[in-house]
Amino acid sequence: MAVVTLLVLVGTLIGGSAVLFGPQLADDLFNREATIGSSESDVGSEADGPAQDVLTQFATALQTGDVSAVAFAGAEPGVPAAELSELTQGLGSYELAVQTQPVVMVSETGGQAPISLTWTFAGGLQWETRSQVVLEKADPAGWQIRWAPSILEPSLGPGDRLVRTKLPGQRASILGAGGAVLVDQSERVVIGVQPSRVKDLSSLAQSLQDILGVDAGQVTDDVQAAEPDDFVEVATLPKADYDKVRDQVFPLPGTVFRTVSTPQPIYEGFARALLGRSGEVTADIIAANPGLFEAGDIVGLSGMQGKYNSVLAGKPGLEIGVKRTAPAAGGSTTTVTGLTTTSAIRDPDEAEVLFRIEPTAGQPVQTTIDPRVQKAAEDALARVDPRYENSALVAVQVSTGNVLAVANGPQGNTVNNAMVGQYPPGSTFKVVTGYTVVRDRQGPDDPIDCPGDVTIQGRTIGNAENEVFGTIPFHTAFAHSCNTAFINATRGFDYNVLHDTSAQFGLGAGYDLGLDAFDGDVPVNDSDVDLASAAFGQGRILVSPLSEAVMAATAAGGVYRSPQLVTSPAPATPQTTAPLEANAAAILQQMMREVVTDGTGRAVANVAGGPVSGKTGTAEFGNDKPPKSHAWFVGYQDDIAFVVFVEAGEFGGLTSAPIAAVFLNDLASG
């Protein structure tokens, strides 16, 4: 295509003479610094009120995009409205603001006025143009507008068509620990058809079916229903797959192509509920964010990709072009009053760029997720029996509070239950209760009664599977998870104690992770029965798998560190730390180790990677008789604290602890 740079002239006939304006003169007129000479005494003065009223009516109509009610001089009814629609169709959705200046007389029956047009597109992108409106006065019609495409932009002529291209910013990556890429751009090629380029639709549709496997009939229907210059999408292929068929598809008359980049995780399904997904913007998102998005935009739809879409996406750019009407072969040169405009042969399907705003690249989102730990967590959850419902595994670094893995099992959906789920913790809450008891009441070797059941205010509460251990040391009651021993150990506690102490382990303490998370809810007890139930993690207590992992990390390090997940953009609230009482924390760690060596957590006793400490939990829920139970195991090994949760998984020691063993063995081997 020949590239043409023009000094454009706007020419309009008024009263039989040509009035010509170059771009600089248009600006001068708008700023009212130019004087237009004429032999008539009123030339150069402002026109009467009716002329200004007609101009105002036209400007208002132009803003709405419907000028059908405007009176135009020398034009067949409906023609200017049709030309305006054709001229601007390629701009898509926009808002137009028109500012006018007073009409200035250029003859006894002619006037003109500078106007400015501000076009606003999705994302607030704007294009401003300045031009002239010519008016004519004739009896009995009075003042009328002389329609010309140059009203919209001085270089436009009959048959020209404006086109807009949105230029997306380079979408940034979501990063993990050490800068590892978790989500990055994946290049894909969209194969389409432009109806105006098609020579033989039947042959084209059949070829596309043979090469791409698409339905030839559907392609035919879609192309026939489209406008001549529409992009009719046929198929979208990863770049590598497109390269395999390029030589077959590219030469087909009528095919057109777009290259798009869509965010993809490092492997299919990786941290899917946490990182989320991206795709074409939905109607709901467009409606909820007026003026920000438009159909076809690639946006984050869920998870981190949705929450941090504006950070990752950057700012789009904009290109306004014009598809010119191709002049006669050989082009032409016209000289008017010493100014020259030159045209040459153009490809009418190529747009000449009038205006461009460069896009701005997005910024990466930095997280603490460790890809190796995340993969081990997901591989472990893949072993969960499919008959169970949702499952989750969360890992937290003890020394930093960094969240290393947030995994949701394959049986679940895309909801991030690992962070937002709300479940009773069952006996894993004995980590908090056990710490409170050895801090405030008795030593680990002091005896405690563990009967089969106890009665509190007329309510009888028993042990799992009706176990009876008699009088045993408190540390043994912890290792074997005796509910009745913990009820006896907490009799007479102040109703605030478990609530206050749980906050020292992060439960209900408030997190600023950069993503929605449930930090737990441990209400102040309101009765002896409520206190008894809370002692072993039932009653009204609710936690998430994440909050349980934070609790385990606090127990492991003897210090509460508020968890960290998204570190850039930086969280609004800085990390907080608070130590536990040192002696009680050391005893708690010994008791959690005994759970694995001699108690209910033996499933992780012989894993690779070093000694493991932990606590099992079986949490009843619902109204079934007998009630169903969630299965929990919280623990730590070296600098990694973790939780395994299986919804309705029955027993923590039998269901969740073996999954923890798989996780730890995978970590050690990786």
C-alpha positions in Angstrom: 0.0 0.0 0.0 1.3 3.5 -0.8 1.7 5.5 2.4 0.3 9.0 1.8 0.8 12.1 4.0 -1.6 14.9 3.1 -2.0 18.5 3.9 -5.8 18.2 4.0 -8.1 21.0 2.8 -11.7 21.2 3.7 -13.7 22.7 0.8 -17.4 23.6 1.0 -19.4 25.5 -1.6 -21.3 28.5 -0.2 -23.4 30.7 -2.4 -21.6 29.3 -5.5 -18.0 30.0 -4.3 -15.5 27.6 -2.8 -14.5 28.3 0.8 -11.4 26.3 1.6 -9.8 25.8 5.0 -6.6 24.1 5.9 -6.0 22.5 9.3 -4.1 25.5 10.7 -6.9 27.8 9.6 -9.5 25.5 11.3 -7.6 25.9 14.6 -7.4 29.7 14.1 -11.1 29.9 13.5 -11.8 27.8 16.6 -9.7 30.2 18.7 -11.3 33.1 16.9 -8.0 34.6 15.9 -8.8 34.7 12.2 -10.9 37.2 10.3 -12.7 36.1 7.2 -12.9 38.9 4.7 -15.9 39.7 2.4 -17.3 42.6 0.6 -20.5 42.4 2.5 -20.9 44.7 5.5 -22.0 42.0 7.9 -19.4 39.4 6.9 -17.2 38.5 9.9 -19.9 39.3 12.4 -21.7 36.8 14.5 -24.9 35.4 12.9 -28.3 35.9 14.4 -29.8 33.8 17.1 -31.7 31.3 14.8 -28.3 30.2 13.2 -26.9 29.5 16.6 -30.0 27.6 17.6 -29.7 25.4 14.5 -26.0 24.7 15.3 -26.9 23.8 18.9 -29.6 21.4 17.7 -27.1 19.8 15.3 -24.4 19.5 18.0 -26.9 17.8 20.4 -28.1 15.4 17.7 -24.5 14.6 16.8 -23.7 13.7 20.4 -26.6 11.1 20.3 -25.5 9.7 16.9 -28.9 10.4 15.4 -29.1 13.4 13.1 -32.2 12.3 11.3 -34.2 15.3 12.7 -31.7 17.9 11.6 -32.4 20.0 8.5 -29.6 19.8 6.0 -29.0 22.0 3.0 -28.7 20.4 -0.4 -29.0 16.8 0.9 -31.7 14.2 0.3 -33.6 13.3 3.5 -31.9 10.6 5.5 -28.6 10.7 3.5 -26.5 12.5 6.2 -27.8 10.2 8.9 -26.9 7.2 6.8 -23.5 8.6 6.0 -22.8 9.4 9.6 -23.8 5.8 10.7 -21.6 4.3 7.9 -18.7 6.7 8.8 -18.6 5.9 12.5 -19.7 2.2 12.5 -16.1 1.1 12.8 -15.6 3.1 16.0 -17.8 0.8 18.1 -19.2 2.2 21.3 -18.3 5.7 22.3 -19.6 8.9 23.9 -19.3 12.1 22.0 -19.1 15.6 23.5 -19.5 18.5 21.0 -18.5 22.1 21.9 -19.5 24.9 19.5 -18.3 28.4 19.0 -20.6 31.3 17.7 -21.6 31.2 14.0 -19.7 33.8 12.0 -21.2 35.2 8.8 -19.1 34.5 5.6 -21.7 35.9 3.3 -25.3 37.3 3.4 -26.6 33.8 3.4 -23.8 31.8 4.7 -22.1 31.2 8.1 -19.7 28.9 9.7 -18.6 27.9 13.2 -15.7 26.1 14.7 -16.5 23.0 16.8 -14.5 20.6 18.8 -15.5 16.9 19.3 -14.3 14.8 22.2 -14.7 11.0 21.5 -14.5 8.9 24.7 -14.1 5.1 24.4 -14.0 2.3 26.9 -11.4 2.8 29.5 -11.7 6.6 29.3 -9.5 6.8 26.2 -10.2 10.0 24.3 -9.7 11.4 20.8 -10.2 15.1 20.2 -10.9 16.7 16.8 -11.5 20.2 15.6 -13.4 21.2 12.5 -15.9 23.5 10.9 -19.6 23.5 10.4 -21.0 25.4 7.5 -24.6 26.8 7.6 -26.8 28.2 4.8 -29.8 30.4 5.0 -32.6 30.1 2.5 -36.2 31.1 2.4 -38.5 29.7 3.6 -36.4 27.0 5.3 -34.2 29.4 7.3 -30.8 28.3 8.5 -29.7 24.7 7.7 -26.5 22.7 8.1 -24.4 21.8 5.1 -23.5 18.2 5.8 -19.9 17.0 5.1 -17.8 14.1 6.6 -15.1 16.7 7.4 -17.3 17.9 10.3 -16.1 14.9 12.3 -12.4 15.2 11.3 -11.0 17.7 8.8 -9.4 15.0 6.5 -12.5 13.0 6.0 -14.2 12.9 2.6 -17.2 11.1 1.1 -17.0 7.3 1.4 -14.4 7.3 4.1 -14.9 5.1 7.1 -13.4 5.6 10.6 -12.1 2.5 12.4 -10.9 2.1 16.0 -8.5 -0.5 17.2 -8.1 -1.0 20.9 -4.4 -1.7 21.8 -4.2 -3.8 24.9 -1.3 -3.3 27.3 1.1 -6.2 27.7 -0.4 -8.2 30.5 2.0 -8.9 33.3 2.7 -12.2 35.1 1.7 -13.5 38.5 4.9 -14.5 40.3 5.7 -16.8 43.1 8.5 -17.3 45.6 11.9 -16.3 44.1 10.2 -14.6 41.1 9.0 -17.9 39.7 6.3 -17.4 37.0 2.9 -18.8 38.1 0.7 -17.2 35.4 2.1 -15.8 32.1 0.9 -14.8 28.7 0.1 -17.5 26.2 0.0 -16.5 22.6 -3.0 -17.7 20.6 -4.2 -17.0 17.1 -7.8 -16.3 16.3 -8.7 -17.4 12.7 -11.6 -15.4 11.2 -13.3 -14.5 8.0 -13.9 -11.0 6.7 -17.0 -11.2 4.4 -15.8 -8.4 2.0 -12.7 -10.4 1.2 -14.4 -13.7 0.4 -14.5 -14.8 -3.2 -16.2 -18.2 -2.9 -17.9 -18.7 0.5 -18.9 -22.3 -0.1 -15.4 -23.3 -1.0 -13.9 -21.4 1.9 -16.3 -22.9 4.5 -15.5 -26.4 3.3 -11.8 -25.8 3.4 -12.0 -24.5 6.9 -14.0 -27.6 7.9 -11.4 -29.9 6.3 -8.4 -28.1 8.0 -9.8 -27.0 11.3 -12.7 -29.3 11.9 -15.2 -26.5 12.2 -18.8 -26.8 10.9 -18.9 -25.5 7.3 -22.6 -24.8 7.5 -22.1 -22.7 10.7 -19.3 -20.8 9.1 -21.5 -20.0 6.1 -24.4 -18.8 8.2 -22.2 -16.6 10.4 -20.5 -15.0 7.4 -23.8 -14.3 5.6 -25.2 -12.7 8.8 -22.2 -10.4 9.3 -21.4 -6.9 8.0 -18.9 -6.7 5.1 -16.0 -5.6 7.3 -16.8 -7.7 10.4 -14.3 -10.2 11.9 -16.2 -13.5 12.0 -14.4 -15.7 14.4 -14.0 -19.3 13.2 -11.4 -20.9 15.6 -8.8 -19.9 18.2 -5.6 -22.0 18.4 -2.5 -22.0 20.5 0.3 -20.4 18.5 2.1 -23.8 18.2 -1.1 -25.4 16.8 -1.7 -22.5 14.4 1.8 -22.8 13.0 1.0 -26.4 11.9 -1.9 -25.3 9.7 -0.8 -21.8 8.8 0.3 -22.7 5.2 -3.1 -24.2 4.5 -5.3 -21.5 6.1 -3.4 -18.3 5.4 -3.8 -18.3 1.6 -7.5 -18.9 1.6 -9.3 -15.8 0.2 -11.3 -14.2 3.0 -9.4 -15.4 6.0 -8.1 -12.9 8.5 -6.1 -13.4 11.7 -5.6 -11.9 15.1 -2.9 -12.7 17.6 -4.1 -12.5 21.2 -2.3 -13.2 24.4 -4.3 -14.8 27.3 -2.9 -15.5 30.8 -2.3 -19.2 31.5 -0.9 -21.0 34.6 2.3 -22.9 34.4 0.3 -26.1 33.9 -3.4 -26.9 33.5 -5.3 -26.6 36.8 -2.3 -25.2 38.8 -3.7 -23.3 41.8 -6.9 -22.8 39.8 -9.1 -21.5 42.6 -6.3 -19.2 44.0 -4.9 -17.7 40.8 -8.3 -17.7 39.0 -8.8 -17.6 35.3 -9.1 -15.0 32.6 -11.1 -14.7 29.4 -13.4 -12.4 27.5 -15.2 -9.9 29.7 -18.7 -10.9 30.6 -21.8 -8.8 30.3 -22.1 -8.6 34.1 -18.6 -7.2 34.4 -19.3 -4.7 31.7 -22.5 -3.6 33.4 -20.8 -3.4 36.8 -17.9 -1.2 35.4 -19.6 1.3 33.0 -17.2 2.8 30.5 -14.3 0.6 31.5 -14.6 -2.5 29.4 -16.2 -3.5 26.1 -17.0 -6.8 24.5 -13.9 -8.8 23.5 -11.6 -7.4 26.2 -9.5 -10.1 27.9 -9.9 -9.7 31.7 -9.3 -11.6 34.9 -12.6 -13.3 35.8 -11.8 -14.8 39.2 -9.1 -15.3 41.9 -6.0 -13.2 41.7 -6.4 -12.6 38.0 -9.8 -10.9 38.7 -8.8 -9.1 41.9 -5.6 -7.6 40.4 -6.9 -7.2 36.8 -6.2 -3.5 36.7 -2.6 -4.1 37.9 -1.8 -6.9 35.6 -3.5 -5.5 32.5 -2.0 -2.1 32.6 -3.7 0.5 30.5 -5.0 0.0 26.9 -4.0 2.2 24.0 -6.0 3.4 21.1 -5.6 3.7 17.4 -8.1 5.7 15.2 -7.7 5.1 11.5 -9.6 5.9 8.3 -10.3 3.6 5.4 -10.3 5.9 2.4 -12.3 5.6 -0.7 -9.7 4.4 -3.3 -9.2 7.2 -6.0 -8.8 6.5 -9.7 -5.7 4.7 -10.8 -2.7 6.8 -10.9 -3.8 9.1 -8.1 -4.3 12.8 -8.5 -2.8 16.1 -7.6 -4.9 19.2 -6.9 -3.6 22.7 -6.3 -5.9 25.3 -4.7 -4.9 28.8 -3.7 -1.3 27.7 -3.5 -1.9 24.7 -1.2 -1.5 21.2 -2.6 -3.2 18.0 -1.6 -2.0 14.8 -3.1 -3.7 11.4 -3.2 -2.5 8.1 -4.4 -3.9 4.7 -5.0 -4.8 3.1 -1.7 -5.9 -0.3 -0.6 -9.5 0.4 0.7 -9.1 -2.4 3.3 -6.1 -0.7 4.9 -6.6 2.0 7.4 -4.6 5.2 7.5 -3.7 6.1 11.1 -5.1 9.4 12.3 -4.5 9.2 16.0 -2.8 6.8 18.4 -2.4 6.4 22.2 0.3 3.9 23.2 -0.7 1.2 25.7 0.9 0.9 29.1 2.2 -2.5 30.2 0.9 -4.1 33.4 2.8 -4.7 36.5 3.4 -8.2 37.9 1.7 -9.4 41.1 4.2 -10.9 43.5 3.1 -13.7 45.8 4.7 -16.0 48.3 3.5 -19.2 46.6 6.2 -21.8 46.1 5.5 -23.8 42.9 7.2 -26.9 44.2 5.2 -26.9 47.5 2.0 -26.1 45.6 2.5 -29.0 43.2 3.2 -31.4 46.0 0.0 -30.2 47.7 -2.1 -30.7 44.6 -0.6 -34.1 43.9 -1.4 -35.2 47.4 -5.0 -34.0 47.2 -5.4 -36.0 43.9 -5.2 -39.1 46.2 -8.4 -38.1 48.1 -11.2 -40.6 47.7 -13.6 -39.2 45.0 -16.5 -40.1 47.2 -15.5 -37.3 49.6 -16.5 -33.7 48.9 -14.1 -30.6 48.9 -10.6 -31.0 50.2 -7.8 -28.5 50.8 -4.1 -28.3 51.7 -2.5 -25.1 52.8 1.2 -24.7 53.7 2.8 -21.8 55.6 6.5 -21.1 56.2 7.0 -21.1 60.0 9.8 -18.6 60.1 8.2 -15.9 57.8 4.4 -16.5 57.8 4.6 -16.8 54.0 1.9 -18.8 52.5 3.6 -21.4 50.3 0.7 -23.4 48.9 -3.1 -23.0 48.7 -4.5 -26.1 47.1 -8.1 -27.1 46.6 -8.8 -30.7 45.7 -10.0 -31.9 42.3 -13.4 -32.9 43.7 -14.2 -29.3 44.5 -15.1 -26.4 42.2 -13.3 -23.2 41.5 -14.3 -21.7 44.9 -11.2 -21.1 47.0 -12.4 -23.1 50.0 -8.9 -23.4 51.3 -9.1 -19.7 52.2 -12.7 -18.8 52.4 -14.3 -22.0 53.6 -15.9 -22.0 57.1 -15.9 -25.2 59.0 -15.8 -26.5 62.6 -12.2 -27.4 63.5 -12.9 -30.4 65.7 -10.0 -31.6 67.8 -7.4 -29.6 65.9 -8.6 -26.8 68.2 -7.1 -28.7 71.1 -3.8 -27.0 70.0 -5.3 -23.8 71.4 -7.0 -25.5 74.3 -4.0 -27.6 75.2 -1.7 -24.5 75.2 -4.2 -22.6 77.4 -4.4 -25.5 79.9 -0.6 -25.9 80.3 -0.2 -22.2 80.5 -2.9 -21.5 83.0 -3.8 -24.6 84.9 -1.7 -27.8 85.0 1.4 -29.4 83.7 1.6 -32.0 80.9 2.2 -34.8 83.4 -0.6 -34.0 85.7 -3.4 -36.5 85.7 -6.8 -35.9 84.1 -9.8 -38.1 83.9 -10.9 -39.4 80.5 -14.2 -41.1 81.0 -16.4 -42.3 78.1 -18.7 -39.3 78.5 -19.5 -36.4 80.8 -22.7 -34.5 81.5 -22.7 -30.7 81.5 -25.9 -28.8 82.5 -27.9 -31.9 81.5 -26.2 -32.5 78.2 -24.1 -35.7 77.8 -20.9 -35.4 75.6 -18.8 -38.4 74.7 -15.6 -39.4 73.0 -15.2 -40.5 69.4 -16.1 -44.2 69.2 -16.9 -44.2 73.0 -13.2 -44.5 73.9 -12.4 -44.7 77.7 -8.8 -44.0 78.9 -9.4 -43.5 82.6 -7.0 -41.3 84.5 -4.1 -40.4 82.4 -1.4 -37.6 82.1 -2.7 -34.6 80.2 -0.1 -35.1 77.5 -1.5 -38.5 76.8 -5.0 -37.2 76.7 -3.7 -34.7 74.0 -2.0 -37.5 72.0 -5.2 -39.6 72.0 -7.5 -36.7 71.6 -9.8 -37.4 74.6 -12.7 -35.0 74.4 -13.9 -35.6 78.0 -10.4 -35.0 79.4 -10.4 -31.5 77.7 -13.9 -30.8 79.1 -12.6 -31.6 82.5 -9.4 -29.6 82.1 -11.3 -26.5 81.1 -14.1 -26.6 83.8 -14.4 -23.2 85.4 -12.5 -21.3 82.7 -13.6 -17.7 82.2 -15.8 -17.5 79.2 -13.4 -15.2 77.5 -10.2 -17.3 77.8 -10.5 -19.5 74.7 -11.6 -16.6 72.6 -8.6 -14.5 73.7 -6.1 -17.2 73.5 -7.2 -18.3 70.0 -6.5 -14.8 68.7 -2.8 -15.4 69.8 -2.8 -18.2 67.2 -4.3 -15.9 64.6 -7.9 -17.1 64.8 -10.1 -14.1 64.3 -7.0 -11.8 64.4 -7.6 -10.3 60.9 -5.4 -11.0 57.8 -4.4 -8.7 55.0 -3.5 -11.2 52.4 -4.6 -9.2 49.3 -7.3 -11.8 48.6 -10.5 -12.8 50.4 -9.8 -15.1 53.4 -11.6 -16.2 56.5 -9.4 -15.9 59.6 -11.7 -17.9 61.9 -14.4 -17.1 64.5 -14.1 -18.2 68.1 -16.9 -16.6 70.0 -16.8 -15.7 73.7 -18.5 -18.7 75.5 -22.0 -18.0 76.8 -22.6 -21.1 78.9 -20.8 -24.1 80.5 -22.1 -26.3 77.7 -20.7 -23.9 75.1 -17.4 -23.9 76.9 -17.3 -27.7 77.0 -18.0 -27.9 73.3 -15.4 -25.3 72.4 -12.8 -27.1 74.4 -12.6 -29.7 71.7 -13.4 -27.5 68.7 -17.1 -28.0 68.4 -20.0 -25.6 69.3 -19.9 -22.3 67.5 -16.2 -22.2 66.4 -15.5 -21.9 62.7 -12.2 -21.9 60.9 -10.8 -22.1 57.4 -8.0 -24.4 56.3 -5.8 -21.3 55.9 -6.4 -20.2 59.5 -5.7 -23.7 60.7 -2.3 -23.7 58.9 -1.5 -20.3 60.5 -2.4 -21.8 63.9 0.0 -24.7 63.2 2.7 -22.3 62.2 2.3 -20.4 65.4 2.5 -23.5 67.4 5.6 -24.6 65.5 7.5 -21.4 66.0 6.1 -20.2 69.3 5.4 -16.9 67.6 2.3 -15.7 65.7 3.2 -14.1 62.4 0.3 -12.7 60.4 0.3 -14.6 57.1 1.6 -13.1 53.9 0.4 -14.0 50.4 0.5 -11.0 48.0 3.6 -8.9 48.7 3.4 -6.6 45.6 1.2 -4.6 45.5 2.2 -4.3 49.1 -0.5 -5.0 51.6 -2.0 -2.0 53.4 -1.4 -3.5 56.8 2.2 -4.5 57.7 2.9 -7.9 59.1 2.5 -8.3 62.8 4.2 -10.7 65.2 3.5 -11.8 68.8 5.2 -14.5 70.8 3.4 -17.2 72.8 4.4 -17.8 76.4 7.7 -19.7 75.9 7.3 -22.5 78.4 3.7 -23.3 77.4 4.7 -23.2 73.7 7.5 -25.7 74.3 5.2 -28.1 76.1 2.6 -27.7 73.3 5.3 -28.7 70.7 6.2 -31.8 72.7 2.6 -32.8 72.9 2.1 -32.3 69.2 5.1 -34.5 68.5 3.7 -37.3 70.8 0.5 -37.2 68.6 2.6 -38.5 65.8 4.8 -40.9 67.7 2.3 -42.5 70.1 -1.2 -41.0 69.3 -3.7 -40.5 66.5 -1.3 -39.1 63.9 0.9 -42.2 63.4 0.2 -42.1 59.6 3.0 -39.5 59.3 5.4 -41.1 61.8 7.8 -42.5 59.2 7.7 -39.9 56.4 10.8 -38.6 54.7 12.2 -35.2 55.5 12.5 -35.3 59.3 10.3 -35.5 62.4 6.7 -34.4 62.1 4.5 -32.9 64.9 0.7 -32.5 64.5 -2.8 -32.9 65.7 -5.7 -34.8 64.2 -9.3 -33.5 64.1 -12.7 -35.0 63.5 -15.4 -32.3 63.4 -19.0 -33.2 63.5 -21.5 -31.2 61.4 -25.0 -31.2 60.2 -28.2 -32.8 61.6 -27.7 -36.4 60.4 -27.8 -39.2 63.0 -25.1 -40.1 63.5 -23.7 -36.8 62.2 -21.2 -36.6 59.4 -17.6 -35.5 60.2 -14.9 -33.4 58.5 -11.4 -34.8 58.6 -8.5 -32.6 59.7 -4.8 -32.9 60.2 -2.6 -29.9 61.2 1.1 -30.2 61.6 4.6 -29.1 60.9 7.9 -30.4 59.7 11.0 -28.3 59.9 10.0 -24.8 58.6 6.7 -25.8 56.9 3.4 -25.9 58.8 0.4 -27.3 57.0 -3.2 -28.5 57.2 -5.0 -31.2 55.3 -8.8 -30.9 55.2 -11.3 -33.3 53.7 -14.9 -32.3 53.8 -17.1 -35.0 55.2 -14.0 -37.2 55.3 -14.9 -38.9 58.5 -11.7 -39.3 60.7 -8.7 -37.0 60.6 -6.2 -39.8 61.6 -7.5 -42.2 59.0 -8.3 -39.8 56.1 -6.3 -36.6 56.3 -3.1 -37.7 58.0 -2.3 -40.2 55.2 -2.7 -37.4 52.7 -0.3 -35.3 54.7 2.2 -38.2 54.5 2.0 -38.2 50.7 2.5 -34.4 50.7 5.6 -34.5 52.9 7.1 -37.5 51.0 6.7 -35.6 47.7 8.3 -32.5 49.2 11.3 -34.6 50.5 11.8 -36.3 47.1 11.5 -33.1 45.1 
